[in-house]
Amino acid sequence: MFVKILNEVADQINRDYPGRQHAHLFVAINIWCKKLDLNKNETDYINNISRGDEVTELGDYLDEEWKFNFLSRRSKLYDLEVWNVIKRKDENIKFIVLIAFAITAICYFIYKLDKPKQKQTNPIKETITSSNNPSFTVQNSSDKTLPQPPTSIITKQFLVLVVSHEQAGFLELLQAKEPIDFKDGESLYEITKYLWVGSETEYSKIKANISDYSVAKGAESEYDIYLVSIELNQADKGFNSNVDKLDRYDAFHKLADFAVNVTVSPRLQMEAYENIGVYSR
């Protein structure tokens, strides 16, 4: 049964993520989380740990060991049943999928161990949560109700992507099919040239000037672009400037979880994004 699922994960990566070897380990971890039916908190925890330097270095090390030992038939594990299945075809991708399963299992075990500690080390948070119940009253020595902590305000975030006019067909389908799914996030990652993320106030200034750069019919240029504006229900550091490629890739991969609304601009002159403050994908 395990070998069958392993093959399914490997086949999915070969089918949906061809040529993206740098991201195969992290994609496989996400697929294993879904196969194991883990909830969002568990999946996010595992993704955070798996993006750490230690896991990245482990993946690189095991990949090198695979190439030197396993493929040269020096590994003691070569004759085990699971490896006999792996070695028949697509050895490298299946080995990565097996590594991803091991990392997922270890991170899940750590999550289960760490969860009770989080509850113990955050008694104030639990007290504040309980105090939101109208029937719960906290009193001090003077028998006066303590003031409630101020309610935090959630600010909308807007993501703006700069995309070539050549992607007009895809963008038309994207806007028509809302909500977007994780494959759309992957596709947007591939076609995005530049991006920007900021508050609703900052975005309103960008939106107000977009029409100034609309391309008149007959005046099209090969450099024309579209601005894809995506309202997010929460921020993700992976969309910020100066992040590594894996964090950026992961943010786009999870975009479907954050996207509330997608708007595609009319065809625009390339000057439309010059004063926005965009940065390279």
QUIGI-V392684 format. One record per pair of residues at least 4 apart in sequence whose ideal C-beta (glycine too) atoms are under 6 Angstrom apart, sorted by the first residue. I is the first residue (numbers start at 1). GAP is how many residues later the second one is. D is the distance in whole Angstrom. If there is no record, write none. Layout:
# QUIGI-V392684
{{I & GAP & D} {I & GAP & D}}
This chain:
# QUIGI-V392684
{{3 & 82 & 5} {6 & 91 & 6} {9 & 22 & 5} {9 & 88 & 5} {10 & 80 & 6} {10 & 83 & 5} {10 & 84 & 5} {10 & 87 & 5} {12 & 4 & 6} {13 & 4 & 5} {13 & 11 & 6} {13 & 14 & 6} {17 & 10 & 5} {23 & 4 & 5} {23 & 226 & 5} {24 & 72 & 5} {25 & 34 & 5} {25 & 71 & 5} {25 & 75 & 6} {28 & 69 & 5} {28 & 72 & 3} {29 & 21 & 5} {29 & 71 & 5} {29 & 75 & 5} {32 & 68 & 6} {32 & 69 & 5} {32 & 72 & 4} {33 & 5 & 5} {33 & 10 & 4} {38 & 4 & 4} {38 & 5 & 5} {42 & 69 & 6} {45 & 66 & 5} {46 & 4 & 6} {46 & 58 & 6} {46 & 61 & 4} {49 & 58 & 5} {50 & 5 & 5} {50 & 53 & 6} {62 & 37 & 5} {65 & 4 & 5} {66 & 4 & 5} {66 & 29 & 5} {67 & 4 & 6} {69 & 5 & 5} {69 & 6 & 4} {70 & 5 & 4} {73 & 5 & 6} {77 & 6 & 5} {78 & 5 & 6} {83 & 4 & 6} {86 & 5 & 6} {86 & 8 & 4} {87 & 4 & 5} {90 & 4 & 5} {110 & 4 & 6} {128 & 21 & 6} {130 & 6 & 5} {131 & 5 & 6} {137 & 8 & 6} {138 & 8 & 5} {139 & 4 & 5} {140 & 4 & 6} {155 & 44 & 6} {156 & 44 & 4} {157 & 75 & 4} {157 & 78 & 5} {158 & 45 & 4} {158 & 73 & 6} {159 & 38 & 5} {159 & 71 & 4} {159 & 73 & 6} {159 & 80 & 6} {160 & 36 & 5} {160 & 67 & 6} {160 & 69 & 5} {161 & 31 & 5} {161 & 34 & 5} {161 & 67 & 4} {162 & 31 & 5} {162 & 32 & 4} {162 & 63 & 6} {162 & 111 & 5} {162 & 116 & 6} {163 & 4 & 5} {163 & 28 & 5} {163 & 63 & 5} {163 & 65 & 6} {165 & 59 & 4} {165 & 102 & 6} {167 & 4 & 6} {167 & 24 & 5} {171 & 55 & 6} {171 & 93 & 5} {174 & 10 & 6} {175 & 87 & 6} {175 & 89 & 5} {178 & 84 & 6} {180 & 4 & 4} {180 & 76 & 5} {180 & 79 & 5} {181 & 75 & 5} {182 & 74 & 5} {185 & 67 & 5} {185 & 68 & 6} {185 & 70 & 4} {185 & 71 & 6} {188 & 4 & 6} {188 & 64 & 6} {189 & 63 & 4} {192 & 89 & 5} {194 & 84 & 4} {194 & 86 & 6} {195 & 86 & 6} {196 & 80 & 5} {196 & 81 & 6} {196 & 82 & 5} {197 & 42 & 4} {198 & 4 & 4} {198 & 5 & 6} {206 & 70 & 6} {210 & 55 & 5} {213 & 55 & 4} {213 & 56 & 5} {213 & 58 & 6} {213 & 59 & 4} {214 & 52 & 5} {215 & 4 & 6} {215 & 5 & 6} {215 & 9 & 6} {215 & 52 & 5} {215 & 54 & 6} {220 & 4 & 6} {223 & 47 & 5} {224 & 43 & 5} {225 & 43 & 6} {225 & 45 & 5} {226 & 38 & 6} {226 & 39 & 6} {227 & 38 & 4} {228 & 36 & 6} {229 & 34 & 4} {230 & 29 & 5} {230 & 32 & 5} {231 & 29 & 4} {231 & 30 & 4} {232 & 26 & 5} {233 & 25 & 6} {233 & 27 & 5} {234 & 24 & 6} {236 & 15 & 5} {238 & 5 & 6} {238 & 9 & 4} {238 & 10 & 5} {238 & 12 & 6} {238 & 13 & 3} {239 & 12 & 5} {241 & 38 & 4} {243 & 4 & 4} {243 & 5 & 6} {245 & 4 & 6} {255 & 4 & 6} {268 & 4 & 4} {273 & 5 & 5}}
